[in-house]
Amino acid sequence: MVFSSDLVTGLLSFLFTILIFSYLIGDNPLFRIAVYIFVGVSSGYLAALAWWQVIVPRLIYPLVYGSVLEKAFTAIPLLGAVLILMKISPRLAGLARIAMAFLVGAGAAVIIAGALSGTLLPQIAATINAFDLSAASARNISVVEVVFNGAFILAGTVFTLIYFHFGASTKADGSIRRLKLIEINALVGRIFIGITLGTIFAGVYAAALTALIERISSLINFIGNY
């Protein structure tokens, strides 16, 4: 038998699929071997990707072949990396706080900007567009349906945001509670959040089921071909 690359790939795919499916009978060494190999291969791939697409073109090449200005700009992140490596030594660990503070601040800024531009503003725009009568008429949707859909989306957005309102006041008995009206609205928001999470879970379950069907079909095709 000639061992072609397709045959070797199919055998490895078949082997690792069986190892992963062995988890159905409980946690066992075969499943752990497959997980360890997957984690190791993924870590090696990410390390190689970081080396050839980040470190070499953006750090080594500018330091070796770049102009004086490029070397000066490259020395700044290099200094930060050196400071982070100082955490290895307990005596010099304090020097790493400068670079870590910069990373945390930059990461927080990126997260906040991403939340605004990727979640909050699009949600506001989608809520406003839900009341767009001209767009609804182009799709032959009645005004009543447009108003109902827009009101439902608006209510879901408002009640969900109210759920994350954590302002509270101290009561006479010493307990800290939110206002009764906010508690009621937060309960409605919790219902919307539950529906959303249920929909997301259903999507994840459907995706997992699709992957399972694809894997079983691939195994059947592989066995049938060889």
Protein Blocks (a to p, Z undefined) as FASTA:
>chain_A
ZZdfklmmmmmmmmmmmmmmmmmnopcfklmmmmmmmmmmmmmmmmmmmmmmmmmmmmmm
mmmmmcfklmmmmmmmmmmmmmmmmmmpmklmmmmmmmmmmmmmmmmmmmmmmmmmmmmm
mmmmmmmmmmmmklmmmnopafklmmmmmmmmmmmmmmmmmmmpcbdcddfkopacddfk
lmmmmmmmmmmmmmmmmmmmmmmmmmmmmmmmmmmmmmmmmmmmZZ
